[in-house]
Amino acid sequence: MTERIENLAKLFKTAKLPFVIKKDIENKIIGKKTARIRKTARKITVTLKAYLRAIQKAGVSIDPPMLNMVLKFPNLLLDLFFMTWLRTKMVRDMMLPDYANNANNEIVQLSHDLMKFLSQKDIKSVAHSI
């Protein structure tokens, strides 16, 4: 066990995130599902941070204030959090067709509204950050 692994374990314990230390993960072949989840988690991390920075730059205070901490967390830690979240029953239920279609329409509208707001505040599109 390396010092880096011990430090990560402490971070997970502090954040109350479940974790398991595997002895030999280098030789493990990553399945397509895991790779897709990892890629999706990274996209969520990068997008969330870009939007939070843009909102702050527009002069809007982040509420709840605890979300400001997201900007300070390393991407890897957030990726691991989102990978865990993406595997939950709640997320699986959200992928059901009726829910997913309605949610997608709402997300598109919210995204449009956010981009319009940022444009009015003369904040350049955050799309290039993603």
C-alpha positions in Angstrom: 0.0 0.0 0.0 1.5 3.3 -1.1 1.2 6.6 0.6 -0.9 7.9 -2.3 -3.4 5.0 -1.7 -3.5 5.8 2.0 -4.2 9.4 1.4 -7.0 8.5 -1.1 -8.5 6.2 1.5 -8.5 9.0 4.1 -10.2 11.3 1.6 -12.9 8.7 0.9 -13.4 8.1 4.6 -13.7 11.9 5.3 -16.2 12.3 2.4 -18.1 9.2 3.7 -17.8 7.5 0.3 -17.7 3.8 0.1 -14.4 2.3 -1.3 -12.5 -0.9 -1.5 -8.7 -1.2 -1.9 -7.8 -3.8 -4.5 -4.4 -5.3 -4.3 -3.7 -5.6 -8.1 -5.8 -3.5 -10.4 -3.1 -3.0 -13.1 -3.8 -6.3 -14.8 -7.5 -5.9 -14.7 -9.2 -5.5 -18.0 -11.7 -2.6 -17.9 -15.1 -3.6 -19.4 -16.9 -1.4 -21.8 -19.5 -0.5 -19.3 -16.9 0.6 -16.7 -15.1 2.6 -19.4 -18.4 4.3 -20.5 -19.2 5.1 -16.8 -15.7 6.5 -16.3 -16.0 8.7 -19.4 -19.5 9.9 -18.4 -18.2 10.7 -14.9 -15.4 12.8 -16.3 -17.8 14.7 -18.5 -20.0 15.4 -15.5 -17.0 16.6 -13.5 -15.7 18.9 -16.2 -19.1 20.3 -17.1 -20.1 20.9 -13.5 -16.9 22.8 -12.7 -17.2 24.9 -15.9 -20.7 25.9 -15.2 -20.0 26.7 -11.6 -17.0 28.9 -12.6 -19.1 30.7 -15.2 -22.0 31.3 -12.7 -19.5 32.7 -10.2 -17.9 34.9 -12.9 -21.4 36.2 -13.7 -21.6 37.4 -10.1 -24.2 34.9 -8.9 -23.5 33.3 -5.5 -23.6 29.6 -5.5 -26.4 28.1 -3.3 -25.9 26.0 -1.4 -22.5 27.4 -0.6 -21.1 23.9 -0.1 -21.1 23.5 -3.9 -18.2 26.0 -4.0 -16.1 23.1 -2.5 -16.7 21.2 -5.8 -14.3 23.6 -7.4 -11.6 22.7 -4.9 -11.9 18.9 -5.2 -9.5 17.2 -7.6 -11.2 15.9 -10.7 -10.2 12.3 -9.9 -12.1 12.5 -6.6 -15.2 13.9 -8.3 -14.9 11.3 -11.1 -14.9 8.5 -8.5 -17.9 10.1 -6.8 -19.9 10.3 -10.0 -18.9 6.8 -11.1 -20.4 5.5 -7.8 -23.5 7.7 -8.3 -23.9 6.5 -11.9 -24.2 2.9 -10.7 -27.0 3.6 -8.3 -30.6 2.4 -8.7 -31.8 6.0 -8.7 -29.8 6.7 -11.9 -30.9 3.4 -13.5 -34.5 4.5 -12.8 -33.8 7.9 -14.3 -32.9 6.1 -17.6 -36.4 4.7 -18.0 -37.8 6.1 -21.3 -40.6 8.2 -19.9 -38.5 9.8 -17.2 -35.5 10.2 -19.5 -37.4 11.9 -22.3 -39.0 14.4 -19.9 -35.8 15.1 -18.1 -33.9 15.6 -21.3 -36.4 18.2 -22.5 -36.0 20.0 -19.1 -32.2 19.8 -19.3 -32.1 21.2 -22.8 -34.4 24.2 -21.7 -32.3 24.8 -18.5 -29.1 24.7 -20.6 -30.5 27.2 -23.1 -31.6 29.5 -20.2 -28.2 29.3 -18.6 -26.4 30.1 -21.8 -28.7 33.0 -22.5 -28.1 34.4 -18.9 -24.4 34.0 -19.2 -24.5 35.8 -22.6 -26.4 38.7 -21.1 -23.7 38.9 -18.4 -21.0 38.9 -21.2 -19.7 35.6 -20.0 -18.3 33.7 -23.0 -19.8 30.3 -23.7 -18.5 27.6 -21.3 -18.9 25.0 -24.0 -15.2 25.4 -25.0 -14.2 24.4 -21.4 -16.1 21.1 -21.7 
